[in-house]
């Protein structure tokens, strides 16, 4: 599967868990259409591709979850904060979720400094490094260090 389509699948997964930017079923439908055109026409993908782009989230979400499962992206059914945060970390560390999609939910979930675990502390320090980096190559290096820290902590 092309990396661009895989990245979009992971963004849909994070959106379902975090509801980033509100209901975005239209993006799921467009992605499913693109997957079908690219030759990835599993039953669940075709089912999502056949939805109206303005479908109700409550009706479409189980179908979108089934589509994600076709591509081995299984989301937990329990959506407590700890589970959702784990999915966000996995998406950032293992699925290359863009930093822009990770940053706000990460900060929202972050406890006070005294309560940070080692991973949270590392990520906050790296975000500070990123904030002070001026060279694009250095910024990319810091983001890659953040992803590596997540992978190491969750391995």
C-alpha positions in Angstrom: 0.0 0.0 0.0 1.3 3.5 -0.8 2.7 5.3 2.2 0.3 8.3 1.6 -2.8 6.0 1.9 -1.4 4.3 4.9 -0.8 7.6 6.6 -4.3 8.7 5.9 -5.7 5.5 7.4 -3.8 6.2 10.6 -5.1 9.8 10.7 -8.6 8.4 10.4 -7.9 6.1 13.3 -6.6 8.9 15.5 -9.6 11.0 14.6 -12.0 8.3 15.7 -10.3 8.0 19.1 -9.7 11.7 19.7 -12.5 13.2 17.6 -9.9 15.8 16.5 -11.8 18.6 14.7 -15.2 17.0 15.2 -16.8 14.4 13.0 -14.9 13.9 9.8 -16.7 11.0 8.2 -16.3 12.7 4.8 -12.6 12.2 5.0 -13.1 8.5 5.8 -15.4 8.2 2.8 -13.0 10.0 0.5 -10.1 7.8 1.7 -12.2 4.6 1.1 -12.9 5.8 -2.4 -9.2 6.4 -3.0 -8.4 3.0 -1.6 -10.9 1.3 -4.0 -9.5 3.3 -7.0 -6.0 2.1 -5.9 -7.1 -1.5 -6.0 -7.7 -2.0 -2.2 -11.3 -3.1 -2.4 -12.0 -5.1 0.7 -15.7 -5.5 1.7 -15.5 -3.0 4.5 -13.6 -0.5 2.4 -16.2 -0.7 -0.4 -18.9 -0.3 2.3 -17.4 2.9 3.5 -16.8 4.2 0.0 -20.5 3.7 -0.7 -21.5 6.0 2.2 -22.6 9.5 1.6 -19.9 12.0 2.6 -22.3 13.6 5.1 -23.3 10.3 6.8 -24.0 10.5 10.5 -20.9 9.6 12.5 -22.9 7.3 14.8 -24.0 5.3 11.7 -20.7 5.4 9.9 -18.2 4.9 12.7 -18.6 1.1 13.0 -18.2 0.8 9.3 -15.0 2.9 9.4 -13.7 0.8 12.3 -14.3 -2.3 10.2 -12.4 -0.7 7.3 -9.5 0.1 9.5 -9.5 -3.5 10.8 -9.1 -4.7 7.2 -5.7 -2.9 7.2 -4.8 -4.3 10.6 -5.5 -1.1 12.5 -7.5 -2.4 15.4 -8.8 0.3 17.7 -9.7 -0.5 21.3 -13.4 -0.4 22.0 -13.0 1.2 25.4 -12.3 4.9 25.0 -11.0 6.0 28.4 -8.4 8.6 28.5 -5.5 6.2 29.1 -6.5 4.0 26.2 -7.0 7.0 23.9 -3.6 8.4 24.9 -1.9 5.1 24.2 -3.4 5.1 20.6 -2.2 8.7 20.1 1.3 7.7 21.2 1.3 4.6 18.9 0.1 6.7 16.0 2.8 9.2 16.5 5.7 6.8 17.2 4.8 3.9 14.9 2.4 5.2 12.3 4.2 8.5 11.6 1.2 10.6 12.6 2.1 14.2 11.7 3.4 16.3 14.6 0.6 18.8 14.0 -2.0 16.1 14.7 -0.1 14.9 17.8 0.8 18.1 19.4 -2.5 19.5 20.7 -4.0 16.2 22.1 -0.6 15.4 23.7 -0.5 18.7 25.5 -4.2 18.4 26.5 -3.5 15.0 28.1 -0.3 16.0 29.8 -0.3 16.1 33.6 1.6 18.6 35.7 5.4 18.4 35.5 5.7 16.7 38.8 3.4 13.9 37.6 5.2 13.3 34.2 6.4 9.8 33.5 9.9 9.4 31.9 8.4 9.4 28.3 6.3 12.5 28.9 9.3 14.3 30.4 11.4 13.3 27.4 8.8 14.5 24.9 8.4 17.8 26.6 12.1 18.4 26.6 12.2 17.5 22.9 9.3 19.8 22.1 11.3 22.5 23.8 14.3 21.6 21.5 11.9 21.7 18.5 10.6 25.1 19.6 14.2 26.5 19.6 15.4 24.8 16.4 15.6 27.1 13.4 17.1 24.7 10.8 14.5 22.5 9.1 16.9 19.6 9.2 17.3 20.0 12.9 13.5 20.1 13.4 13.2 16.9 11.4 15.9 15.3 13.6 14.0 16.3 16.8 10.7 14.9 15.6 12.5 11.7 14.7 14.0 11.6 18.2 10.5 12.1 19.6 9.2 9.1 17.6 12.1 7.0 18.6 11.5 7.8 22.3 7.9 6.7 21.9 8.8 3.5 20.2 11.4 2.7 22.9 8.9 3.4 25.7 6.1 1.4 24.2 8.2 -1.6 22.9 
